């Protein structure tokens, strides 16, 4: 590319050098703003003649691609299911969720892509629950142009990936059963049920029933069998004590052919969380320790979205939650927006 620096006074004699050139330094002339990346035309010359500073621009070589087009082409190959891309704003192409679901990021591929110094692709966190309209990723290049050969090499690299860099996996509606062993008075029970219904309904799921039983192994296993017989695809348990090796709920798991996947999670709050699994029917069993569904900020609300997206959660998956596992108010963005069905996030100017 050929750089150009032209003073306003030189425009009457050399202005044609700017036609087709691309602005590299933002310039204001009165109320008119020439942004970086703007392609100059003959109609711009009279305005530029009134500028108070030099105009910086470049003329592209025949084999160079403008940053807008490059961002569009990269975004097209970066994004996968559940996303759409917008038009460039300040040469950045944002990618937006088209439905409610779980963001999955191919982190290794993203890192490899950004090793190209010309490229800047950025995403929200992996495993983030989102609603339609949420901006989940952006793509741009750093210079105002990139060589066609370099862009084609990057595109070929992206085409060779086993999975896209960013996608939004939809939540799969399921039928859930809840077994409660804690003694709850009428007011607390109503609040608990309302909270659970709100959360599971947000995923598009339905509740078969709440089974309130004595804190005894046989009663708990019988309630679980009954819910499974009625078509439960996921079980939740409220009450019990994860730290007690004689906890009746945990002892009931082998009675129905289930096993513990993990006791405890590296998060706060969340150390009392446990996850079980029934291989027959692929049924997860999620503990809501101390009726933790009262709260929005629990480790259960980081695990449930993965299950609702159809993923099998293993102990190693829960171990990764420790990074960012201080679930204080600043971590609120990690949790499902249970009070929203969609959002409209505008493209922000840089």
C-alpha positions, 0 to 999 in steps of 0.5 A: 500500500502507498501512504499519502499525507496531504495538507488541505492547501494542497488539495486543489492541485493534488486532491485526485491522489486521494480519490479511492484512498483509504483514511488511516487517521480519523479526521473531523471537519466541522460536523463531518467525521471521516473515520479510519477505513473510509474510502475517499471519493471526489465528493469528499475533496471540497470538505477536506479542503477545509480541514485544519490538519493533514489528511493521512490515507493509503492507496491499496495495491491491486492484491490488497483487501479492505479491512471491512471485506476481510472482517466479513470473510473471516467472520463468515468462517469463524461462526457456526450454528446459532449465530449471524453476523452484522454489517461492519461497524468501524471495520468490526463485524459482530456475531450475534446469537440467533437463539437462546443457548450455550456459547461454545468456543473453540479456544485452541483454534481461537488462540491459533487464529489470533497468532496472526498479528493482522487478525483480531477475533474475540468472543465471550466466555466459553459455556456462557448461557445467552439469549437471542440478540446477544453479541457473542463474538467480533472479528476485524483486522488491525491494518486497513488492508491485508494481502489477498494471499494472506487472507486466503491462507487464513480462510483455508486455516479456518475451513480446516477446523473440525468445529467453528470457533464460536457457536450457540448450542440450543437448549434441549427441552426436557422433563424434570423431576424434583425430589425434596427431603428438606422440611419446608413450611408452606411459604418457603415451599412456594418460594422454592417451587416458584424459583425452580419453575422459573429456571427450568421453564427458561430452558424450555423444560417442564416439571413432572412434579415435586416429590416431598419425601422423608429423608430416608434412602428407601423413600428417596429411591422410590420417589426417583423410580416413580419420576423415572417411570413417568418420563423424567429425563433429569432429576434434581434433589434438594436437601441432604448433606454432601459431606455426610457419607451416610447421606440418604440421598447419595445412598439412594443412587445405587438403589436406582442404578446411578452413581456419583460423578463428582462430590463438591465443586471448586467454586464459592458458593458451591462446595456442597454441590454434587452430580450423579448420573444414571447411565440407563436413559442417560439421566443426570441427577443434580444436587441443589444443596440446601435448596440452593435454587433460591439463589441465582449465583450457585455452581448448579447454575453453571452446570445445568446449562451444559446439561440442558444443551445436551452435554455429558458433564464429567468430573473434569468438566466441573474441575474447570469451573475453579477458574473464575469460581469466585462467584461473587457479584462481579461474576453475575454475567456467567449465570443464565439471564433467567429474567430475559428471553432476548436482548438487543445489543447495539454495535458500539462505536470504538 
